[in-house]
Amino acid sequence: MQTRNPFIDDLTKMANGAMGALSGVKDEVEARVRDQIAKILDGMNVPRRDEFDAVKAMAAKAREENEELRKQIAELQAKLGGNGA
């Protein structure tokens, strides 16, 4: 958009250029921060989400199996106790 005042036109061009440069800097900073976070997490040996979900499912299944075994043990103890043993 051209105006009659070249000074305003020049300021507009400078502002547009500065905004473009800032946008590029912002993108570069975000990329570097993501890279640094990835390096930190790799060094921490943090499990991936799918690994966490698999272990969580195994733990839930183990708890269910343990509860079933407790019931069976209680039933066997009741039978043994009832026979005078």
The first five atom37 places (N, CA, C, CB, O) and aatype in JSON, in Angstrom:
{
  "aatype": [12, 5, 16, 1, 2, 14, 13, 9, 3, 3, 10, 16, 11, 12, 0, 2, 7, 0, 12, 7, 0, 10, 15, 7, 19, 11, 3, 6, 19, 6, 0, 1, 19, 1, 3, 5, 9, 0, 11, 9, 10, 3, 7, 12, 2, 19, 14, 1, 1, 3, 6, 13, 3, 0, 19, 11, 0, 12, 0, 0, 11, 0, 1, 6, 6, 2, 6, 6, 10, 1, 11, 5, 9, 0, 6, 10, 5, 0, 11, 10, 7, 7, 2, 7, 0],
  "atom_mask": [
    [1, 1, 1, 1, 1],
    [1, 1, 1, 1, 1],
    [1, 1, 1, 1, 1],
    [1, 1, 1, 1, 1],
    [1, 1, 1, 1, 1],
    [1, 1, 1, 1, 1],
    [1, 1, 1, 1, 1],
    [1, 1, 1, 1, 1],
    [1, 1, 1, 1, 1],
    [1, 1, 1, 1, 1],
    [1, 1, 1, 1, 1],
    [1, 1, 1, 1, 1],
    [1, 1, 1, 1, 1],
    [1, 1, 1, 1, 1],
    [1, 1, 1, 1, 1],
    [1, 1, 1, 1, 1],
    [1, 1, 1, 0, 1],
    [1, 1, 1, 1, 1],
    [1, 1, 1, 1, 1],
    [1, 1, 1, 0, 1],
    [1, 1, 1, 1, 1],
    [1, 1, 1, 1, 1],
    [1, 1, 1, 1, 1],
    [1, 1, 1, 0, 1],
    [1, 1, 1, 1, 1],
    [1, 1, 1, 1, 1],
    [1, 1, 1, 1, 1],
    [1, 1, 1, 1, 1],
    [1, 1, 1, 1, 1],
    [1, 1, 1, 1, 1],
    [1, 1, 1, 1, 1],
    [1, 1, 1, 1, 1],
    [1, 1, 1, 1, 1],
    [1, 1, 1, 1, 1],
    [1, 1, 1, 1, 1],
    [1, 1, 1, 1, 1],
    [1, 1, 1, 1, 1],
    [1, 1, 1, 1, 1],
    [1, 1, 1, 1, 1],
    [1, 1, 1, 1, 1],
    [1, 1, 1, 1, 1],
    [1, 1, 1, 1, 1],
    [1, 1, 1, 0, 1],
    [1, 1, 1, 1, 1],
    [1, 1, 1, 1, 1],
    [1, 1, 1, 1, 1],
    [1, 1, 1, 1, 1],
    [1, 1, 1, 1, 1],
    [1, 1, 1, 1, 1],
    [1, 1, 1, 1, 1],
    [1, 1, 1, 1, 1],
    [1, 1, 1, 1, 1],
    [1, 1, 1, 1, 1],
    [1, 1, 1, 1, 1],
    [1, 1, 1, 1, 1],
    [1, 1, 1, 1, 1],
    [1, 1, 1, 1, 1],
    [1, 1, 1, 1, 1],
    [1, 1, 1, 1, 1],
    [1, 1, 1, 1, 1],
    [1, 1, 1, 1, 1],
    [1, 1, 1, 1, 1],
    [1, 1, 1, 1, 1],
    [1, 1, 1, 1, 1],
    [1, 1, 1, 1, 1],
    [1, 1, 1, 1, 1],
    [1, 1, 1, 1, 1],
    [1, 1, 1, 1, 1],
    [1, 1, 1, 1, 1],
    [1, 1, 1, 1, 1],
    [1, 1, 1, 1, 1],
    [1, 1, 1, 1, 1],
    [1, 1, 1, 1, 1],
    [1, 1, 1, 1, 1],
    [1, 1, 1, 1, 1],
    [1, 1, 1, 1, 1],
    [1, 1, 1, 1, 1],
    [1, 1, 1, 1, 1],
    [1, 1, 1, 1, 1],
    [1, 1, 1, 1, 1],
    [1, 1, 1, 0, 1],
    [1, 1, 1, 0, 1],
    [1, 1, 1, 1, 1],
    [1, 1, 1, 0, 1],
    [1, 1, 1, 1, 1]
  ],
  "atom_positions": [
    [[0.85, -1.17, 0.0], [0.0, 0.0, 0.0], [0.9, 1.24, 0.0], [-0.97, 0.0, 1.23], [1.69, 1.46, 0.92]],
    [[0.76, 1.99, -1.01], [1.55, 3.22, -1.13], [0.76, 4.41, -0.58], [1.95, 3.47, -2.62], [-0.45, 4.52, -0.78]],
    [[1.47, 5.27, 0.1], [0.86, 6.52, 0.57], [1.55, 7.67, -0.13], [0.97, 6.67, 2.13], [2.47, 7.46, -0.93]],
    [[1.13, 8.84, 0.16], [1.76, 10.01, -0.44], [3.04, 10.38, 0.28], [0.8, 11.19, -0.43], [3.83, 11.18, -0.22]],
    [[3.24, 9.82, 1.42], [4.4, 10.16, 2.23], [5.42, 9.04, 2.13], [3.99, 10.42, 3.71], [5.18, 7.95, 2.66]],
    [[6.55, 9.26, 1.47], [7.56, 8.2, 1.33], [8.14, 7.77, 2.68], [8.67, 8.67, 0.42], [8.57, 6.62, 2.83]],
    [[8.17, 8.67, 3.65], [8.68, 8.32, 4.97], [7.8, 7.21, 5.6], [8.72, 9.57, 5.89], [8.32, 6.25, 6.17]],
    [[6.49, 7.37, 5.5], [5.57, 6.35, 6.03], [5.75, 5.04, 5.27], [4.09, 6.84, 5.93], [5.75, 3.97, 5.87]],
    [[5.91, 5.12, 3.95], [6.13, 3.91, 3.14], [7.4, 3.19, 3.58], [6.21, 4.27, 1.64], [7.41, 1.97, 3.71]],
    [[8.48, 3.95, 3.81], [9.74, 3.35, 4.26], [9.59, 2.71, 5.64], [10.85, 4.41, 4.28], [10.1, 1.62, 5.88]],
    [[8.88, 3.39, 6.55], [8.65, 2.81, 7.88], [7.84, 1.52, 7.78], [7.92, 3.81, 8.78], [8.11, 0.56, 8.51]],
    [[6.87, 1.5, 6.9], [6.05, 0.29, 6.71], [6.91, -0.85, 6.19], [4.89, 0.57, 5.75], [6.78, -1.99, 6.65]],
    [[7.78, -0.57, 5.23], [8.68, -1.61, 4.7], [9.62, -2.12, 5.77], [9.48, -1.05, 3.51], [9.87, -3.33, 5.86]],
    [[10.15, -1.21, 6.58], [11.05, -1.63, 7.66], [10.32, -2.5, 8.68], [11.66, -0.4, 8.35], [10.85, -3.5, 9.15]],
    [[9.11, -2.1, 9.03], [8.34, -2.86, 10.01], [8.03, -4.26, 9.47], [7.02, -2.11, 10.36], [8.13, -5.25, 10.2]],
    [[7.65, -4.34, 8.2], [7.38, -5.64, 7.6], [8.64, -6.51, 7.58], [6.84, -5.47, 6.17], [8.58, -7.71, 7.86]],
    [[9.77, -5.92, 7.24], [11.03, -6.66, 7.24], [11.41, -7.14, 8.63], [0.0, 0.0, 0.0], [11.88, -8.26, 8.81]],
    [[11.19, -6.27, 9.62], [11.51, -6.64, 11.0], [10.62, -7.79, 11.47], [11.37, -5.43, 11.94], [11.08, -8.7, 12.15]],
    [[9.36, -7.75, 11.11], [8.44, -8.81, 11.51], [8.85, -10.14, 10.87], [6.99, -8.45, 11.13], [8.79, -11.19, 11.51]],
    [[9.24, -10.08, 9.61], [9.71, -11.29, 8.93], [10.95, -11.85, 9.6], [0.0, 0.0, 0.0], [11.07, -13.07, 9.79]],
    [[11.88, -10.97, 9.96], [13.12, -11.41, 10.62], [12.8, -12.01, 11.99], [14.11, -10.24, 10.76], [13.37, -13.03, 12.37]],
    [[11.92, -11.36, 12.73], [11.55, -11.88, 14.05], [10.87, -13.23, 13.95], [10.64, -10.9, 14.78], [11.1, -14.1, 14.79]],
    [[10.06, -13.41, 12.94], [9.4, -14.7, 12.74], [10.44, -15.79, 12.47], [8.39, -14.61, 11.57], [10.33, -16.9, 13.0]],
    [[11.44, -15.47, 11.66], [12.5, -16.43, 11.39], [13.3, -16.76, 12.63], [0.0, 0.0, 0.0], [13.64, -17.92, 12.86]],
    [[13.61, -15.75, 13.43], [14.35, -15.97, 14.68], [13.53, -16.84, 15.63], [14.7, -14.61, 15.35], [14.06, -17.76, 16.25]],
    [[12.24, -16.55, 15.73], [11.36, -17.33, 16.6], [11.36, -18.8, 16.19], [9.92, -16.77, 16.56], [11.47, -19.69, 17.04]],
    [[11.24, -19.07, 14.89], [11.25, -20.45, 14.4], [12.57, -21.14, 14.72], [10.99, -20.47, 12.89], [12.58, -22.31, 15.11]],
    [[13.68, -20.42, 14.56], [15.0, -20.99, 14.84], [15.16, -21.3, 16.33], [16.11, -20.03, 14.38], [15.68, -22.36, 16.69]],
    [[14.71, -20.39, 17.18], [14.8, -20.62, 18.62], [13.96, -21.82, 19.03], [14.35, -19.36, 19.4], [14.4, -22.65, 19.81]],
    [[12.75, -21.91, 18.5], [11.88, -23.05, 18.82], [12.53, -24.37, 18.41], [10.51, -22.89, 18.14], [12.48, -25.34, 19.16]],
    [[13.12, -24.41, 17.23], [13.77, -25.63, 16.76], [14.94, -26.01, 17.67], [14.27, -25.44, 15.32], [15.11, -27.19, 18.0]],
    [[15.74, -25.04, 18.07], [16.88, -25.33, 18.94], [16.42, -25.79, 20.33], [17.78, -24.09, 19.08], [17.03, -26.69, 20.92]],
    [[15.36, -25.18, 20.84], [14.83, -25.59, 22.15], [14.32, -27.02, 22.07], [13.71, -24.64, 22.62], [14.57, -27.82, 22.97]],
    [[13.58, -27.36, 21.0], [13.1, -28.74, 20.83], [14.27, -29.73, 20.79], [12.26, -28.86, 19.54], [14.2, -30.79, 21.4]],
    [[15.33, -29.37, 20.06], [16.51, -30.24, 19.99], [17.14, -30.44, 21.37], [17.54, -29.66, 19.01], [17.5, -31.56, 21.74]],
    [[17.28, -29.36, 22.11], [17.89, -29.46, 23.45], [17.02, -30.32, 24.38], [18.09, -28.05, 24.06], [17.55, -31.13, 25.14]],
    [[15.72, -30.13, 24.33], [14.82, -30.93, 25.17], [14.93, -32.41, 24.79], [13.35, -30.45, 25.03], [14.96, -33.27, 25.67]],
    [[14.98, -32.7, 23.5], [15.13, -34.08, 23.06], [16.43, -34.69, 23.58], [15.08, -34.15, 21.52], [16.44, -35.84, 24.01]],
    [[17.53, -33.93, 23.54], [18.81, -34.42, 24.05], [18.74, -34.68, 25.55], [19.94, -33.42, 23.74], [19.25, -35.69, 26.03]],
    [[18.11, -33.78, 26.27], [17.98, -33.95, 27.73], [17.16, -35.2, 28.05], [17.33, -32.7, 28.38], [17.54, -35.99, 28.91]],
    [[16.04, -35.37, 27.35], [15.19, -36.54, 27.61], [15.88, -37.83, 27.23], [13.88, -36.41, 26.83], [15.72, -38.85, 27.91]],
    [[16.66, -37.82, 26.14], [17.42, -39.02, 25.76], [18.41, -39.39, 26.85], [18.16, -38.79, 24.42], [18.59, -40.57, 27.14]],
    [[19.04, -38.4, 27.44], [20.01, -38.66, 28.5], [19.36, -39.15, 29.79], [0.0, 0.0, 0.0], [20.02, -39.78, 30.62]],
    [[18.09, -38.85, 29.97], [17.39, -39.25, 31.2], [16.85, -40.68, 31.12], [16.25, -38.28, 31.49], [16.38, -41.21, 32.12]],
    [[16.92, -41.29, 29.96], [16.42, -42.65, 29.77], [14.94, -42.74, 30.15], [17.26, -43.64, 30.6], [14.52, -43.67, 30.84]],
    [[14.16, -41.78, 29.71], [12.72, -41.75, 29.97], [12.04, -42.68, 28.97], [12.15, -40.3, 29.86], [12.31, -42.61, 27.77]],
    [[11.15, -43.55, 29.45], [10.48, -44.47, 28.51], [9.55, -43.72, 27.57], [9.69, -45.54, 29.28], [9.0, -42.67, 27.9]],
    [[9.39, -44.3, 26.38], [8.44, -43.73, 25.44], [7.02, -44.03, 25.92], [8.67, -44.3, 24.0], [6.82, -44.9, 26.77]],
    [[6.05, -43.33, 25.39], [4.66, -43.48, 25.83], [4.17, -44.9, 25.59], [3.75, -42.47, 25.1], [3.49, -45.47, 26.44]],
    [[4.5, -45.49, 24.44], [4.04, -46.84, 24.15], [4.66, -47.86, 25.11], [4.36, -47.22, 22.7], [4.01, -48.82, 25.49]],
    [[5.92, -47.64, 25.49], [6.56, -48.52, 26.47], [5.88, -48.39, 27.84], [8.07, -48.2, 26.59], [5.63, -49.39, 28.52]],
    [[5.59, -47.16, 28.23], [4.9, -46.91, 29.5], [3.54, -47.58, 29.51], [4.76, -45.4, 29.76], [3.17, -48.22, 30.49]],
    [[2.78, -47.44, 28.42], [1.44, -48.03, 28.36], [1.51, -49.55, 28.43], [0.74, -47.59, 27.07], [0.65, -50.18, 29.05]],
    [[2.52, -50.15, 27.79], [2.66, -51.61, 27.83], [2.95, -52.09, 29.25], [3.78, -52.07, 26.86], [2.36, -53.08, 29.7]],
    [[3.84, -51.42, 29.94], [4.17, -51.82, 31.32], [2.98, -51.59, 32.23], [5.4, -51.03, 31.84], [2.72, -52.4, 33.13]],
    [[2.26, -50.52, 32.01], [1.07, -50.24, 32.81], [0.02, -51.34, 32.63], [0.47, -48.87, 32.43], [-0.6, -51.77, 33.61]],
    [[-0.18, -51.8, 31.4], [-1.13, -52.88, 31.13], [-0.68, -54.19, 31.79], [-1.29, -53.08, 29.61], [-1.49, -54.93, 32.33]],
    [[0.63, -54.47, 31.73], [1.14, -55.68, 32.37], [0.95, -55.62, 33.88], [2.64, -55.88, 32.04], [0.6, -56.63, 34.5]],
    [[1.17, -54.46, 34.48], [1.0, -54.31, 35.92], [-0.46, -54.5, 36.31], [1.49, -52.93, 36.38], [-0.75, -55.13, 37.34]],
    [[-1.38, -53.98, 35.52], [-2.81, -54.15, 35.82], [-3.2, -55.62, 35.74], [-3.67, -53.32, 34.84], [-3.95, -56.1, 36.58]],
    [[-2.69, -56.33, 34.74], [-2.98, -57.75, 34.6], [-2.4, -58.54, 35.78], [-2.42, -58.3, 33.26], [-3.05, -59.45, 36.3]],
    [[-1.19, -58.19, 36.18], [-0.56, -58.87, 37.32], [-1.36, -58.65, 38.6], [0.9, -58.37, 37.51], [-1.51, -59.57, 39.4]],
    [[-1.88, -57.43, 38.81], [-2.71, -57.17, 39.99], [-3.97, -58.02, 39.99], [-3.07, -55.68, 40.07], [-4.37, -58.55, 41.02]],
    [[-4.6, -58.14, 38.8], [-5.8, -58.98, 38.68], [-5.47, -60.44, 39.0], [-6.4, -58.87, 37.26], [-6.21, -61.1, 39.73]],
    [[-4.35, -60.94, 38.45], [-3.95, -62.32, 38.7], [-3.63, -62.53, 40.18], [-2.73, -62.69, 37.84], [-3.97, -63.57, 40.74]],
    [[-2.98, -61.56, 40.81], [-2.67, -61.67, 42.24], [-3.93, -61.73, 43.07], [-1.81, -60.49, 42.69], [-4.01, -62.5, 44.03]],
    [[-4.92, -60.94, 42.72], [-6.19, -60.96, 43.46], [-6.87, -62.32, 43.31], [-7.13, -59.84, 42.96], [-7.41, -62.85, 44.28]],
    [[-6.84, -62.88, 42.12], [-7.43, -64.21, 41.9], [-6.67, -65.26, 42.71], [-7.41, -64.58, 40.39], [-7.29, -66.15, 43.3]],
    [[-5.35, -65.18, 42.75], [-4.56, -66.13, 43.53], [-4.85, -65.99, 45.03], [-3.06, -65.93, 43.27], [-4.9, -66.99, 45.74]],
    [[-5.04, -64.78, 45.51], [-5.39, -64.58, 46.92], [-6.71, -65.27, 47.26], [-5.49, -63.08, 47.25], [-6.85, -65.89, 48.31]],
    [[-7.67, -65.15, 46.35], [-8.97, -65.81, 46.57], [-8.8, -67.32, 46.61], [-9.97, -65.42, 45.46], [-9.38, -67.99, 47.47]],
    [[-8.01, -67.86, 45.69], [-7.79, -69.31, 45.66], [-7.09, -69.78, 46.93], [-6.97, -69.69, 44.43], [-7.45, -70.82, 47.48]],
    [[-6.1, -69.03, 47.39], [-5.39, -69.39, 48.62], [-6.34, -69.36, 49.8], [-4.2, -68.44, 48.86], [-6.31, -70.25, 50.65]],
    [[-7.19, -68.34, 49.86], [-8.15, -68.24, 50.97], [-9.12, -69.43, 50.94], [-8.94, -66.92, 50.89], [-9.45, -69.97, 52.0]],
    [[-9.57, -69.84, 49.75], [-10.47, -71.0, 49.64], [-9.76, -72.28, 50.07], [-10.97, -71.14, 48.19], [-10.35, -73.11, 50.77]],
    [[-8.51, -72.45, 49.65], [-7.76, -73.66, 50.05], [-7.51, -73.69, 51.55], [-6.42, -73.74, 49.3], [-7.6, -74.74, 52.18]],
    [[-7.19, -72.53, 52.13], [-6.97, -72.47, 53.58], [-8.26, -72.77, 54.35], [-6.43, -71.08, 53.97], [-8.22, -73.4, 55.4]],
    [[-9.38, -72.32, 53.8], [-10.67, -72.6, 54.45], [-10.96, -74.1, 54.38], [-11.8, -71.8, 53.78], [-11.45, -74.68, 55.35]],
    [[-10.69, -74.73, 53.25], [-10.91, -76.17, 53.13], [-10.01, -76.95, 54.08], [-10.68, -76.64, 51.68], [-10.45, -77.88, 54.74]],
    [[-8.74, -76.56, 54.13], [-7.81, -77.25, 55.02], [-8.2, -77.04, 56.48], [-6.39, -76.76, 54.79], [-8.1, -77.96, 57.29]],
    [[-8.63, -75.85, 56.79], [-9.03, -75.56, 58.17], [-10.29, -76.29, 58.55], [0.0, 0.0, 0.0], [-10.46, -76.67, 59.71]],
    [[-11.19, -76.51, 57.59], [-12.45, -77.19, 57.83], [-12.3, -78.7, 57.99], [0.0, 0.0, 0.0], [-13.19, -79.34, 58.56]],
    [[-11.2, -79.3, 57.51], [-10.97, -80.73, 57.61], [-10.27, -81.11, 58.9], [-10.17, -81.21, 56.44], [-9.97, -82.29, 59.11]],
    [[-10.02, -80.17, 59.74], [-9.34, -80.45, 61.01], [-7.84, -80.55, 60.88], [0.0, 0.0, 0.0], [-7.19, -81.01, 61.81]],
    [[-7.28, -80.16, 59.78], [-5.86, -80.26, 59.56], [-5.09, -79.17, 60.21], [-5.57, -80.27, 58.13], [-3.86, -79.13, 60.1]]
  ]
}
